[in-house]
Amino acid sequence: MTQLLEKAIHIISGMKEKEQDYIASLILDEYLRDQKWEKSFLDSEVALDKLSQEANDEFQSGKTELLSF
């Protein structure tokens, strides 16, 4: 455990139980939110890789055309 986390726990341990539960719920909510975002980004990375490969395959096989502006 890091020194900063130990310090935070020491401070929190002196608080009332209701305050401890509130801070614990904040920490857990933030952690779970981060986990959800990480999974979402990993899932989108797989989808983007697939789309990129499909676009590259179409380009390599001549199924694309250049855009002119």
PyMOL Python script that loads the backbone (N, CA, C, O; Angstrom):
from pymol import cmd

cmd.read_pdbstr("""\
ATOM      1  N   MET A   1       0.852  -1.171   0.000  1.00  0.00           N
ATOM      2  CA  MET A   1       0.000   0.000   0.000  1.00  0.00           C
ATOM      3  C   MET A   1       0.896   1.232   0.000  1.00  0.00           C
ATOM      4  O   MET A   1       1.922   1.257   0.680  1.00  0.00           O
ATOM      5  N   THR A   2       0.517   2.240  -0.750  1.00  0.00           N
ATOM      6  CA  THR A   2       1.337   3.447  -0.829  1.00  0.00           C
ATOM      7  C   THR A   2       1.189   4.285   0.431  1.00  0.00           C
ATOM      8  O   THR A   2       0.234   4.141   1.194  1.00  0.00           O
ATOM      9  N   GLN A   3       2.164   5.165   0.623  1.00  0.00           N
ATOM     10  CA  GLN A   3       2.120   6.049   1.798  1.00  0.00           C
ATOM     11  C   GLN A   3       0.914   6.982   1.734  1.00  0.00           C
ATOM     12  O   GLN A   3       0.289   7.265   2.757  1.00  0.00           O
ATOM     13  N   LEU A   4       0.589   7.457   0.541  1.00  0.00           N
ATOM     14  CA  LEU A   4      -0.549   8.353   0.397  1.00  0.00           C
ATOM     15  C   LEU A   4      -1.855   7.636   0.757  1.00  0.00           C
ATOM     16  O   LEU A   4      -2.712   8.201   1.436  1.00  0.00           O
ATOM     17  N   LEU A   5      -1.997   6.404   0.302  1.00  0.00           N
ATOM     18  CA  LEU A   5      -3.207   5.645   0.629  1.00  0.00           C
ATOM     19  C   LEU A   5      -3.259   5.349   2.123  1.00  0.00           C
ATOM     20  O   LEU A   5      -4.325   5.430   2.734  1.00  0.00           O
ATOM     21  N   GLU A   6      -2.129   5.010   2.711  1.00  0.00           N
ATOM     22  CA  GLU A   6      -2.087   4.775   4.160  1.00  0.00           C
ATOM     23  C   GLU A   6      -2.502   6.031   4.922  1.00  0.00           C
ATOM     24  O   GLU A   6      -3.247   5.945   5.898  1.00  0.00           O
ATOM     25  N   LYS A   7      -2.027   7.195   4.483  1.00  0.00           N
ATOM     26  CA  LYS A   7      -2.385   8.452   5.131  1.00  0.00           C
ATOM     27  C   LYS A   7      -3.887   8.708   5.015  1.00  0.00           C
ATOM     28  O   LYS A   7      -4.535   9.098   5.987  1.00  0.00           O
ATOM     29  N   ALA A   8      -4.437   8.485   3.809  1.00  0.00           N
ATOM     30  CA  ALA A   8      -5.872   8.687   3.603  1.00  0.00           C
ATOM     31  C   ALA A   8      -6.687   7.753   4.488  1.00  0.00           C
ATOM     32  O   ALA A   8      -7.664   8.178   5.105  1.00  0.00           O
ATOM     33  N   ILE A   9      -6.298   6.502   4.554  1.00  0.00           N
ATOM     34  CA  ILE A   9      -7.023   5.537   5.380  1.00  0.00           C
ATOM     35  C   ILE A   9      -6.924   5.914   6.848  1.00  0.00           C
ATOM     36  O   ILE A   9      -7.898   5.782   7.589  1.00  0.00           O
ATOM     37  N   HIS A  10      -5.772   6.377   7.272  1.00  0.00           N
ATOM     38  CA  HIS A  10      -5.599   6.811   8.660  1.00  0.00           C
ATOM     39  C   HIS A  10      -6.564   7.954   8.981  1.00  0.00           C
ATOM     40  O   HIS A  10      -7.223   7.950  10.021  1.00  0.00           O
ATOM     41  N   ILE A  11      -6.637   8.918   8.088  1.00  0.00           N
ATOM     42  CA  ILE A  11      -7.537  10.057   8.303  1.00  0.00           C
ATOM     43  C   ILE A  11      -8.993   9.599   8.296  1.00  0.00           C
ATOM     44  O   ILE A  11      -9.775   9.981   9.166  1.00  0.00           O
ATOM     45  N   ILE A  12      -9.346   8.785   7.318  1.00  0.00           N
ATOM     46  CA  ILE A  12     -10.728   8.316   7.184  1.00  0.00           C
ATOM     47  C   ILE A  12     -11.135   7.445   8.367  1.00  0.00           C
ATOM     48  O   ILE A  12     -12.292   7.472   8.789  1.00  0.00           O
ATOM     49  N   SER A  13     -10.202   6.684   8.898  1.00  0.00           N
ATOM     50  CA  SER A  13     -10.535   5.789  10.014  1.00  0.00           C
ATOM     51  C   SER A  13     -10.956   6.559  11.262  1.00  0.00           C
ATOM     52  O   SER A  13     -11.608   5.999  12.143  1.00  0.00           O
ATOM     53  N   GLY A  14     -10.593   7.826  11.344  1.00  0.00           N
ATOM     54  CA  GLY A  14     -11.001   8.650  12.484  1.00  0.00           C
ATOM     55  C   GLY A  14     -12.359   9.311  12.297  1.00  0.00           C
ATOM     56  O   GLY A  14     -12.848   9.997  13.194  1.00  0.00           O
ATOM     57  N   MET A  15     -12.958   9.110  11.151  1.00  0.00           N
ATOM     58  CA  MET A  15     -14.260   9.715  10.872  1.00  0.00           C
ATOM     59  C   MET A  15     -15.396   8.828  11.376  1.00  0.00           C
ATOM     60  O   MET A  15     -15.195   7.666  11.730  1.00  0.00           O
ATOM     61  N   LYS A  16     -16.592   9.412  11.397  1.00  0.00           N
ATOM     62  CA  LYS A  16     -17.775   8.642  11.765  1.00  0.00           C
ATOM     63  C   LYS A  16     -18.026   7.584  10.689  1.00  0.00           C
ATOM     64  O   LYS A  16     -17.622   7.731   9.535  1.00  0.00           O
ATOM     65  N   GLU A  17     -18.709   6.508  11.108  1.00  0.00           N
ATOM     66  CA  GLU A  17     -18.962   5.384  10.205  1.00  0.00           C
ATOM     67  C   GLU A  17     -19.697   5.825   8.949  1.00  0.00           C
ATOM     68  O   GLU A  17     -19.380   5.356   7.855  1.00  0.00           O
ATOM     69  N   LYS A  18     -20.661   6.705   9.083  1.00  0.00           N
ATOM     70  CA  LYS A  18     -21.424   7.179   7.931  1.00  0.00           C
ATOM     71  C   LYS A  18     -20.507   7.900   6.935  1.00  0.00           C
ATOM     72  O   LYS A  18     -20.642   7.726   5.724  1.00  0.00           O
ATOM     73  N   GLU A  19     -19.575   8.708   7.453  1.00  0.00           N
ATOM     74  CA  GLU A  19     -18.626   9.415   6.578  1.00  0.00           C
ATOM     75  C   GLU A  19     -17.674   8.432   5.909  1.00  0.00           C
ATOM     76  O   GLU A  19     -17.337   8.596   4.736  1.00  0.00           O
ATOM     77  N   GLN A  20     -17.241   7.415   6.642  1.00  0.00           N
ATOM     78  CA  GLN A  20     -16.368   6.396   6.065  1.00  0.00           C
ATOM     79  C   GLN A  20     -17.060   5.673   4.916  1.00  0.00           C
ATOM     80  O   GLN A  20     -16.467   5.452   3.861  1.00  0.00           O
ATOM     81  N   ASP A  21     -18.324   5.306   5.135  1.00  0.00           N
ATOM     82  CA  ASP A  21     -19.078   4.625   4.088  1.00  0.00           C
ATOM     83  C   ASP A  21     -19.259   5.516   2.866  1.00  0.00           C
ATOM     84  O   ASP A  21     -19.202   5.042   1.731  1.00  0.00           O
ATOM     85  N   TYR A  22     -19.479   6.807   3.100  1.00  0.00           N
ATOM     86  CA  TYR A  22     -19.654   7.741   1.991  1.00  0.00           C
ATOM     87  C   TYR A  22     -18.375   7.817   1.158  1.00  0.00           C
ATOM     88  O   TYR A  22     -18.432   7.742  -0.070  1.00  0.00           O
ATOM     89  N   ILE A  23     -17.235   7.965   1.807  1.00  0.00           N
ATOM     90  CA  ILE A  23     -15.965   8.047   1.086  1.00  0.00           C
ATOM     91  C   ILE A  23     -15.656   6.722   0.388  1.00  0.00           C
ATOM     92  O   ILE A  23     -15.163   6.715  -0.740  1.00  0.00           O
ATOM     93  N   ALA A  24     -15.939   5.621   1.044  1.00  0.00           N
ATOM     94  CA  ALA A  24     -15.725   4.308   0.422  1.00  0.00           C
ATOM     95  C   ALA A  24     -16.587   4.155  -0.821  1.00  0.00           C
ATOM     96  O   ALA A  24     -16.129   3.613  -1.828  1.00  0.00           O
ATOM     97  N   SER A  25     -17.827   4.624  -0.765  1.00  0.00           N
ATOM     98  CA  SER A  25     -18.703   4.513  -1.935  1.00  0.00           C
ATOM     99  C   SER A  25     -18.199   5.392  -3.074  1.00  0.00           C
ATOM    100  O   SER A  25     -18.317   5.012  -4.239  1.00  0.00           O
ATOM    101  N   LEU A  26     -17.640   6.557  -2.761  1.00  0.00           N
ATOM    102  CA  LEU A  26     -17.054   7.413  -3.797  1.00  0.00           C
ATOM    103  C   LEU A  26     -15.887   6.722  -4.489  1.00  0.00           C
ATOM    104  O   LEU A  26     -15.775   6.738  -5.715  1.00  0.00           O
ATOM    105  N   ILE A  27     -15.029   6.122  -3.692  1.00  0.00           N
ATOM    106  CA  ILE A  27     -13.863   5.432  -4.242  1.00  0.00           C
ATOM    107  C   ILE A  27     -14.298   4.260  -5.117  1.00  0.00           C
ATOM    108  O   ILE A  27     -13.798   4.090  -6.229  1.00  0.00           O
ATOM    109  N   LEU A  28     -15.226   3.456  -4.614  1.00  0.00           N
ATOM    110  CA  LEU A  28     -15.685   2.298  -5.373  1.00  0.00           C
ATOM    111  C   LEU A  28     -16.411   2.712  -6.647  1.00  0.00           C
ATOM    112  O   LEU A  28     -16.215   2.100  -7.697  1.00  0.00           O
ATOM    113  N   ASP A  29     -17.246   3.745  -6.566  1.00  0.00           N
ATOM    114  CA  ASP A  29     -17.937   4.225  -7.763  1.00  0.00           C
ATOM    115  C   ASP A  29     -16.949   4.691  -8.825  1.00  0.00           C
ATOM    116  O   ASP A  29     -17.112   4.387 -10.007  1.00  0.00           O
ATOM    117  N   GLU A  30     -15.940   5.418  -8.410  1.00  0.00           N
ATOM    118  CA  GLU A  30     -14.935   5.917  -9.349  1.00  0.00           C
ATOM    119  C   GLU A  30     -14.171   4.749  -9.971  1.00  0.00           C
ATOM    120  O   GLU A  30     -13.931   4.732 -11.179  1.00  0.00           O
ATOM    121  N   TYR A  31     -13.793   3.784  -9.151  1.00  0.00           N
ATOM    122  CA  TYR A  31     -13.074   2.617  -9.650  1.00  0.00           C
ATOM    123  C   TYR A  31     -13.920   1.853 -10.672  1.00  0.00           C
ATOM    124  O   TYR A  31     -13.432   1.502 -11.746  1.00  0.00           O
ATOM    125  N   LEU A  32     -15.184   1.597 -10.336  1.00  0.00           N
ATOM    126  CA  LEU A  32     -16.054   0.854 -11.239  1.00  0.00           C
ATOM    127  C   LEU A  32     -16.319   1.635 -12.519  1.00  0.00           C
ATOM    128  O   LEU A  32     -16.413   1.037 -13.591  1.00  0.00           O
ATOM    129  N   ARG A  33     -16.441   2.951 -12.433  1.00  0.00           N
ATOM    130  CA  ARG A  33     -16.624   3.785 -13.618  1.00  0.00           C
ATOM    131  C   ARG A  33     -15.399   3.682 -14.532  1.00  0.00           C
ATOM    132  O   ARG A  33     -15.531   3.558 -15.750  1.00  0.00           O
ATOM    133  N   ASP A  34     -14.223   3.734 -13.937  1.00  0.00           N
ATOM    134  CA  ASP A  34     -12.993   3.596 -14.722  1.00  0.00           C
ATOM    135  C   ASP A  34     -12.915   2.230 -15.404  1.00  0.00           C
ATOM    136  O   ASP A  34     -12.512   2.132 -16.563  1.00  0.00           O
ATOM    137  N   GLN A  35     -13.298   1.186 -14.686  1.00  0.00           N
ATOM    138  CA  GLN A  35     -13.277  -0.152 -15.269  1.00  0.00           C
ATOM    139  C   GLN A  35     -14.229  -0.243 -16.454  1.00  0.00           C
ATOM    140  O   GLN A  35     -13.912  -0.868 -17.466  1.00  0.00           O
ATOM    141  N   LYS A  36     -15.397   0.383 -16.326  1.00  0.00           N
ATOM    142  CA  LYS A  36     -16.371   0.379 -17.405  1.00  0.00           C
ATOM    143  C   LYS A  36     -15.807   1.092 -18.639  1.00  0.00           C
ATOM    144  O   LYS A  36     -15.963   0.606 -19.759  1.00  0.00           O
ATOM    145  N   TRP A  37     -15.151   2.247 -18.438  1.00  0.00           N
ATOM    146  CA  TRP A  37     -14.564   2.981 -19.558  1.00  0.00           C
ATOM    147  C   TRP A  37     -13.442   2.185 -20.216  1.00  0.00           C
ATOM    148  O   TRP A  37     -13.334   2.145 -21.441  1.00  0.00           O
ATOM    149  N   GLU A  38     -12.614   1.556 -19.397  1.00  0.00           N
ATOM    150  CA  GLU A  38     -11.520   0.757 -19.963  1.00  0.00           C
ATOM    151  C   GLU A  38     -12.061  -0.371 -20.835  1.00  0.00           C
ATOM    152  O   GLU A  38     -11.543  -0.619 -21.924  1.00  0.00           O
ATOM    153  N   LYS A  39     -13.105  -1.054 -20.359  1.00  0.00           N
ATOM    154  CA  LYS A  39     -13.705  -2.131 -21.144  1.00  0.00           C
ATOM    155  C   LYS A  39     -14.301  -1.569 -22.427  1.00  0.00           C
ATOM    156  O   LYS A  39     -14.166  -2.163 -23.496  1.00  0.00           O
ATOM    157  N   SER A  40     -14.956  -0.427 -22.314  1.00  0.00           N
ATOM    158  CA  SER A  40     -15.560   0.195 -23.487  1.00  0.00           C
ATOM    159  C   SER A  40     -14.500   0.542 -24.528  1.00  0.00           C
ATOM    160  O   SER A  40     -14.695   0.305 -25.720  1.00  0.00           O
ATOM    161  N   PHE A  41     -13.378   1.104 -24.078  1.00  0.00           N
ATOM    162  CA  PHE A  41     -12.310   1.445 -25.010  1.00  0.00           C
ATOM    163  C   PHE A  41     -11.681   0.208 -25.623  1.00  0.00           C
ATOM    164  O   PHE A  41     -11.346   0.205 -26.807  1.00  0.00           O
ATOM    165  N   LEU A  42     -11.517  -0.838 -24.834  1.00  0.00           N
ATOM    166  CA  LEU A  42     -10.972  -2.082 -25.381  1.00  0.00           C
ATOM    167  C   LEU A  42     -11.904  -2.657 -26.427  1.00  0.00           C
ATOM    168  O   LEU A  42     -11.455  -3.107 -27.481  1.00  0.00           O
ATOM    169  N   ASP A  43     -13.213  -2.646 -26.144  1.00  0.00           N
ATOM    170  CA  ASP A  43     -14.186  -3.158 -27.106  1.00  0.00           C
ATOM    171  C   ASP A  43     -14.164  -2.328 -28.384  1.00  0.00           C
ATOM    172  O   ASP A  43     -14.224  -2.883 -29.482  1.00  0.00           O
ATOM    173  N   SER A  44     -14.080  -1.003 -28.253  1.00  0.00           N
ATOM    174  CA  SER A  44     -14.073  -0.162 -29.449  1.00  0.00           C
ATOM    175  C   SER A  44     -12.765  -0.323 -30.216  1.00  0.00           C
ATOM    176  O   SER A  44     -12.739  -0.188 -31.439  1.00  0.00           O
ATOM    177  N   GLU A  45     -11.690  -0.610 -29.505  1.00  0.00           N
ATOM    178  CA  GLU A  45     -10.407  -0.817 -30.176  1.00  0.00           C
ATOM    179  C   GLU A  45     -10.477  -2.041 -31.087  1.00  0.00           C
ATOM    180  O   GLU A  45      -9.956  -2.019 -32.202  1.00  0.00           O
ATOM    181  N   VAL A  46     -11.114  -3.097 -30.617  1.00  0.00           N
ATOM    182  CA  VAL A  46     -11.272  -4.309 -31.424  1.00  0.00           C
ATOM    183  C   VAL A  46     -12.118  -4.001 -32.656  1.00  0.00           C
ATOM    184  O   VAL A  46     -11.787  -4.420 -33.765  1.00  0.00           O
ATOM    185  N   ALA A  47     -13.221  -3.261 -32.452  1.00  0.00           N
ATOM    186  CA  ALA A  47     -14.093  -2.915 -33.576  1.00  0.00           C
ATOM    187  C   ALA A  47     -13.361  -2.019 -34.576  1.00  0.00           C
ATOM    188  O   ALA A  47     -13.484  -2.213 -35.786  1.00  0.00           O
ATOM    189  N   LEU A  48     -12.605  -1.044 -34.082  1.00  0.00           N
ATOM    190  CA  LEU A  48     -11.867  -0.151 -34.975  1.00  0.00           C
ATOM    191  C   LEU A  48     -10.780  -0.898 -35.739  1.00  0.00           C
ATOM    192  O   LEU A  48     -10.540  -0.619 -36.914  1.00  0.00           O
ATOM    193  N   ASP A  49     -10.131  -1.838 -35.083  1.00  0.00           N
ATOM    194  CA  ASP A  49      -9.128  -2.660 -35.776  1.00  0.00           C
ATOM    195  C   ASP A  49      -9.769  -3.444 -36.915  1.00  0.00           C
ATOM    196  O   ASP A  49      -9.203  -3.549 -38.003  1.00  0.00           O
ATOM    197  N   LYS A  50     -10.948  -3.989 -36.658  1.00  0.00           N
ATOM    198  CA  LYS A  50     -11.648  -4.762 -37.685  1.00  0.00           C
ATOM    199  C   LYS A  50     -12.033  -3.862 -38.859  1.00  0.00           C
ATOM    200  O   LYS A  50     -11.828  -4.223 -40.018  1.00  0.00           O
ATOM    201  N   LEU A  51     -12.598  -2.676 -38.548  1.00  0.00           N
ATOM    202  CA  LEU A  51     -12.977  -1.744 -39.611  1.00  0.00           C
ATOM    203  C   LEU A  51     -11.757  -1.288 -40.412  1.00  0.00           C
ATOM    204  O   LEU A  51     -11.819  -1.161 -41.635  1.00  0.00           O
ATOM    205  N   SER A  52     -10.663  -1.046 -39.720  1.00  0.00           N
ATOM    206  CA  SER A  52      -9.430  -0.627 -40.385  1.00  0.00           C
ATOM    207  C   SER A  52      -8.931  -1.708 -41.334  1.00  0.00           C
ATOM    208  O   SER A  52      -8.515  -1.419 -42.456  1.00  0.00           O
ATOM    209  N   GLN A  53      -8.976  -2.939 -40.881  1.00  0.00           N
ATOM    210  CA  GLN A  53      -8.529  -4.049 -41.724  1.00  0.00           C
ATOM    211  C   GLN A  53      -9.427  -4.190 -42.951  1.00  0.00           C
ATOM    212  O   GLN A  53      -8.946  -4.423 -44.059  1.00  0.00           O
ATOM    213  N   GLU A  54     -10.747  -4.046 -42.741  1.00  0.00           N
ATOM    214  CA  GLU A  54     -11.676  -4.131 -43.868  1.00  0.00           C
ATOM    215  C   GLU A  54     -11.411  -3.015 -44.883  1.00  0.00           C
ATOM    216  O   GLU A  54     -11.413  -3.261 -46.089  1.00  0.00           O
ATOM    217  N   ALA A  55     -11.184  -1.793 -44.400  1.00  0.00           N
ATOM    218  CA  ALA A  55     -10.903  -0.673 -45.301  1.00  0.00           C
ATOM    219  C   ALA A  55      -9.606  -0.903 -46.057  1.00  0.00           C
ATOM    220  O   ALA A  55      -9.528  -0.628 -47.254  1.00  0.00           O
ATOM    221  N   ASN A  56      -8.599  -1.400 -45.377  1.00  0.00           N
ATOM    222  CA  ASN A  56      -7.322  -1.682 -46.024  1.00  0.00           C
ATOM    223  C   ASN A  56      -7.474  -2.777 -47.078  1.00  0.00           C
ATOM    224  O   ASN A  56      -6.909  -2.682 -48.167  1.00  0.00           O
ATOM    225  N   ASP A  57      -8.236  -3.812 -46.748  1.00  0.00           N
ATOM    226  CA  ASP A  57      -8.472  -4.892 -47.715  1.00  0.00           C
ATOM    227  C   ASP A  57      -9.174  -4.361 -48.959  1.00  0.00           C
ATOM    228  O   ASP A  57      -8.817  -4.724 -50.079  1.00  0.00           O
ATOM    229  N   GLU A  58     -10.180  -3.496 -48.763  1.00  0.00           N
ATOM    230  CA  GLU A  58     -10.895  -2.919 -49.907  1.00  0.00           C
ATOM    231  C   GLU A  58      -9.964  -2.040 -50.747  1.00  0.00           C
ATOM    232  O   GLU A  58     -10.025  -2.058 -51.976  1.00  0.00           O
ATOM    233  N   PHE A  59      -9.117  -1.286 -50.085  1.00  0.00           N
ATOM    234  CA  PHE A  59      -8.154  -0.445 -50.807  1.00  0.00           C
ATOM    235  C   PHE A  59      -7.188  -1.308 -51.612  1.00  0.00           C
ATOM    236  O   PHE A  59      -6.941  -1.035 -52.787  1.00  0.00           O
ATOM    237  N   GLN A  60      -6.646  -2.342 -50.987  1.00  0.00           N
ATOM    238  CA  GLN A  60      -5.676  -3.225 -51.644  1.00  0.00           C
ATOM    239  C   GLN A  60      -6.297  -3.949 -52.845  1.00  0.00           C
ATOM    240  O   GLN A  60      -5.606  -4.231 -53.825  1.00  0.00           O
ATOM    241  N   SER A  61      -7.582  -4.247 -52.770  1.00  0.00           N
ATOM    242  CA  SER A  61      -8.223  -4.970 -53.868  1.00  0.00           C
ATOM    243  C   SER A  61      -8.825  -4.034 -54.912  1.00  0.00           C
ATOM    244  O   SER A  61      -9.484  -4.495 -55.844  1.00  0.00           O
ATOM    245  N   GLY A  62      -8.609  -2.722 -54.769  1.00  0.00           N
ATOM    246  CA  GLY A  62      -9.079  -1.761 -55.757  1.00  0.00           C
ATOM    247  C   GLY A  62     -10.561  -1.440 -55.679  1.00  0.00           C
ATOM    248  O   GLY A  62     -11.135  -0.933 -56.643  1.00  0.00           O
ATOM    249  N   LYS A  63     -11.180  -1.725 -54.558  1.00  0.00           N
ATOM    250  CA  LYS A  63     -12.616  -1.468 -54.411  1.00  0.00           C
ATOM    251  C   LYS A  63     -12.920  -0.065 -53.888  1.00  0.00           C
ATOM    252  O   LYS A  63     -14.069   0.242 -53.571  1.00  0.00           O
ATOM    253  N   THR A  64     -11.909   0.776 -53.798  1.00  0.00           N
ATOM    254  CA  THR A  64     -12.121   2.142 -53.315  1.00  0.00           C
ATOM    255  C   THR A  64     -11.807   3.126 -54.422  1.00  0.00           C
ATOM    256  O   THR A  64     -11.133   2.791 -55.396  1.00  0.00           O
ATOM    257  N   GLU A  65     -12.299   4.335 -54.266  1.00  0.00           N
ATOM    258  CA  GLU A  65     -11.963   5.366 -55.238  1.00  0.00           C
ATOM    259  C   GLU A  65     -11.581   6.644 -54.483  1.00  0.00           C
ATOM    260  O   GLU A  65     -12.061   6.907 -53.380  1.00  0.00           O
ATOM    261  N   LEU A  66     -10.717   7.411 -55.102  1.00  0.00           N
ATOM    262  CA  LEU A  66     -10.234   8.637 -54.483  1.00  0.00           C
ATOM    263  C   LEU A  66     -11.326   9.696 -54.467  1.00  0.00           C
ATOM    264  O   LEU A  66     -12.112   9.811 -55.407  1.00  0.00           O
ATOM    265  N   LEU A  67     -11.364  10.460 -53.398  1.00  0.00           N
ATOM    266  CA  LEU A  67     -12.297  11.577 -53.300  1.00  0.00           C
ATOM    267  C   LEU A  67     -11.616  12.838 -53.791  1.00  0.00           C
ATOM    268  O   LEU A  67     -10.451  13.082 -53.477  1.00  0.00           O
ATOM    269  N   SER A  68     -12.338  13.641 -54.562  1.00  0.00           N
ATOM    270  CA  SER A  68     -11.787  14.923 -55.007  1.00  0.00           C
ATOM    271  C   SER A  68     -12.605  16.027 -54.384  1.00  0.00           C
ATOM    272  O   SER A  68     -13.829  15.950 -54.275  1.00  0.00           O
ATOM    273  N   PHE A  69     -11.902  17.033 -53.989  1.00  0.00           N
ATOM    274  CA  PHE A  69     -12.568  18.180 -53.366  1.00  0.00           C
ATOM    275  C   PHE A  69     -12.417  19.385 -54.239  1.00  0.00           C
ATOM    276  O   PHE A  69     -12.908  20.461 -53.896  1.00  0.00           O
TER     277      PHE A  69
END
""", "prot")
cmd.dss("prot")
cmd.show_as("cartoon", "prot")
cmd.util.cbc("prot")
cmd.orient("prot")
